[in-house]
Amino acid sequence: MSAYASADIVDAFRNQLELCKLAKGETVLIFTDPRYVRPEYVPAAFAAARTLGAEAYVMISQGDQMLEDNLVCSAWNNADMVLGMSMLPRGIGSWIYTETSNNALRSGARILMVQEPFDGLKRMFPNETIRRRGLIGAQMMEEAKEIRITSASGSDYVMRKDGRKGAYQCGIADEPGRWDHWPSGMVYCAPIEDSAEGIYVIEPGDVLLGLWRHATTKVKLTLEKGRIKKIEGGSDAYLLQDYLDSHGDDGAYRLSHAGWGTDERADWGSVGMDSESKYGTVLVAIGRNILDAPAKHCGMAGENWSTAHCDICCRNTSLWLDGKQILENEKFLIPDLR
């Protein structure tokens, strides 16, 4: 990596930190680890924060850190803003599903995850359209009690969410206790863990984000009392079964969160936040969902502590909230969500 690589991206980080309302004199913790795949982001973020007058610090954790270390927890809890440039602890879907992150949010930190390629950061740079769609969608999700998802390929399942919050991501963490991911555009919630019933079908071309691949074969999941009771199909079914079995806990087979993408700039060919953000697609994940945050319409407050987390993003799918259709084959039927 060129020594000049970070200089090319400082302006983008400065613009992003301005959206997050980083102010002079605030403290910014840039948290990373030796295996972080985009090390050029760290000095770029440091320089951008300094140009805004913030007090910036870099913490490089051990590569096998579980984030329960007292020094790590203290640093997170005492920062005004945390930039998470790490996938620690490995195996549970990253630090966003840890009490270290939850406690920092409860202490009033703004937390932003940054890990996508730079072309994605630029292409899906946050804007008011994505924020508006997300907020309206989160309000609708919060009011709903039941989610139903169907598809021509055979999906037809329901989940309850009574009392669970509706949340959204737009790539901006601009208020105390808010978490977000730059870039992203999505609406979601954590369904009640024992509520899912029906058939969940994954088609070739859909994204098994937890396995970092597009599916090449059809997968059929049978859901009973919130749990995946059967996984059928070809090679992708075997891979998904092996992934869930490897975690060795019951929560690995329960749904984590459900929602839809809000950003038409997302590229379906790029596996990552593009997959979750793609406009009109449906995302229903499996596994851990304990991310919580005090900011309104942020986080999930789920109760699944599994060590597994696998996001699954599907196209050509329809979604209902309390019997009202929101999406039909990637087309929003509610004008305010367009």
TORRO-594509 format. One record per residue (C-alpha): x, y, z. Coordinates in steps of 0.05 Angstrom, whole numbers, plus 5000, padded with zeros to 4 digits. Example, Ala and Ser with C-alpha at 12.3 -4.5 7.8 and 13.67 -1.06 7.14 Angstrom:
REM TORRO-594509
524649105156
527349795143
This chain:
REM TORRO-594509
500050005000
502750684980
504851145036
500551675001
494151255000
491251565063
492352275037
487552144980
481751995028
482452515083
477252985052
472052425050
473252275124
472953015142
466253075105
463652455141
465852705210
462453365197
455952995183
457052645250
457553345281
464553245308
466353885344
472654225366
475253935432
471353285428
475152625436
475352125379
477751405390
479951045326
479750315345
483249805300
487349165301
493348875263
488848485216
484349065195
483949025119
484149775105
489850055147
490150695105
483550905136
486650995205
491451575190
486251885143
481051895199
486252155249
488152725202
480952895187
479052925261
485053375276
483153865221
476353935256
479754095322
478153435356
482853065403
484252415364
487151765391
488751105358
488150445396
491049825363
488349215397
491248515397
488948105337
485247615382
482248115430
475247965456
473948695474
472748545548
479448835569
478549385621
483049865583
479049775519
472349855555
474750485590
477250805526
470650665490
466450915549
470351575554
470451775480
465552255449
466051875384
468851185367
470850995296
470750235294
475849995242
476149275263
472248615258
474048405329
471947975363
472247495305
466547005295
460547385323
459447905268
464248425298
464548885358
457649175345
454848555380
458848645445
457248955512
463449395502
459949745445
453049745479
455950055543
459650595504
453150775470
449650795537
455151265561
453451745504
458651575451
457151635378
459851015343
461250925269
463550285235
468150385175
470649775136
467949795064
472349935003
473450664988
469350654923
463450434966
464650995017
464351494960
458751184919
454051124978
456151745016
450551925064
445152405041
438452665065
434452205019
437351585051
436351875121
429052055105
427351375077
430651045136
427151465189
420251375158
421350635150
423850555222
417650915247
413250435208
417249835232
416750055305
409250115302
408349425271
407248775309
408048275253
412648205192
410847745134
415547585076
413847225012
416847084944
415046734879
420646234894
416845974955
418346415015
412446525061
413946645134
411947095191
415447395251
412847765311
416248395338
411348635392
414849175432
421449145395
424249795367
424649965293
431550215271
435050485210
442050605184
443951185139
451451235150
451251795201
452351765277
450652475296
447552435365
449652135432
448151395436
447451295362
451050745323
451550715247
455650425190
458750835135
456250685083
449450375093
442050475079
437150005113
431149925159
430949345209
428549055275
429848435318
423847975315
421747595377
426647015379
421546455382
416446745334
418646575263
414146075226
414145855154
418745745094
424746185078
427646085008
434346344985
435146364909
441546324867
444247044862
441847234932
447347404982
449646965039
453547535072
455747115131
459246655081
461547245037
458546974973
452746994925
448646354930
449445894869
444145394890
437145444920
436645374996
430145235033
429645375108
423845105149
422245555209
418445315270
417645695335
423146175314
428245625299
430945355234
428644625237
431044405168
436044655116
435044365046
438544474980
445244384946
452144634960
449945284993
445344915040
451244475062
455645095073
450245445114
448944825155
456344735169
456945465189
451145445238
453244765266
460345015278
457945515331
454744975374
449145375405
441645385395
441546135380
445446005315
438945735285
434446315305
433046935265
436847565284
433948165248
429348325189
428348925144
429749235077
434949635038
433950375021
439650584975
439150524899
446550684892
448450004923
451949514876
449148804881
455648534854
459548794914
458448324973
458248735038
454149335059
452049414986
448248754994
444548985057
443249685029
440649514959
434149894947
427949464955
431448814975
429648435038
434748245091
433247715144
439247505185
440646915230
444046915299
446547435348
442548075355
444348405422
446249075392
442849605433
443150365434
439450915472
438551355411
431651335379
430750845321
437650555332
439749845350
435649215362
435549025436
434948295417
436147715465
440047225422
447147155448
449346635397
456446685371
453746615300
451447185256
449647095182
446247635141
442147385082
439947885029
434547694979
431948024915
425047924883
421747884951
415548204982
414348455053
408248625095
407548985162
401248805200
398048575135
399749205097
404249085038
410549515039
414649184984
412748804922
418648484885
423549044903
418449604890
416050024948
408550104950
408850665002
410451334968
414251605029
419251035024
421151194951
